[in-house]
Amino acid sequence: MSAPTTLTMYSTTWCGYCRRLKTQLNAEGIDFTEVDIERTPGAADFVMKVNGGNQTVPTLHFPNGTALTNPTLAQVKEQLVA
């Protein structure tokens, strides 16, 4: 999968870690697109590809092509400037 044009968060509706990170990103004014892996065809496949076959969320896909799983806000900010 090619790199997204904006920060993309792969999540589920029931994931507490996803809700926490979304709240933090919104509070910091960091724009992102959210993709529900249970409702979007192919999304779970990407998440499994970057997580050794596991559907671990939140998984973030950055415009530079990298991905992080369950990152802290500090890790997200660091990756956005990398």
N, C-alpha and C positions, 0 to 999 in steps of 0.2 A: 504494500500500500504506500502510495506516495505521501510526502509530508503535507499536512493541512496548511491552509493559508492563515488560520488563526489557532490559538490554543484550543485543543479539543479534549474534553473530559468524558471518558467512557464510564458509565455508572449504572445503577439500578435505583428504582424508587425506594427500596427498603434499606439501602446502605447508609448506616449512620456516619461512617467515615466520609462518604460522598457528600452528605448534607453539611458536615462540618467544613470540609474544604470549600464547597460552593459558597458558604457563608463568608469564609475568610477571603476568598477571591473577590467576591462582591464588595466586601468592606474596603478592600485595597484598590478597587476600581480596575481590576484586571479582567479584561474581556475574554470570554471563552464560549465555546459551543459545547452543549451537552448532548451526548448520544446515549440513549438507554439500550444496553446490550440485549435486553430481553424483548425489545420491540423493533429494533432496527436490524434488518437482514445484513449479515456479514460483520456486524460490529463485534459479536462474541468471538468470531474467528480471529479478528485482529488482536483482541485482548489475549486470547489463548496463544497466539503466535509470539507475542512479546513477553509472556509470562510462563513459558515452559509448559504450555498445555492447560494452564489454570485460568479460570474466569475471575481473576482478582480485580476488584474495583475499589477505589477509583484508579484508573489507568489514564495518565495524561499523555497526549501526543502533541509534540511541540512543532512549530513551523520549521525548525531546523532538522526535523526528521527523527529526533530522539524521543524516547518514551520513558516515563517514570511511573512506578506503581506505588500508590498510597504515600505520596511525598508530603513533606511538611510545606507550609507556606514559604519558608525560607528557601527550600530546595527548588520550588517552582520559580520564585523570583530569580534565583541564581541561574537557572537553566534558560530563562527568558532573555537574559543578557549575554548568554554564552554564544 
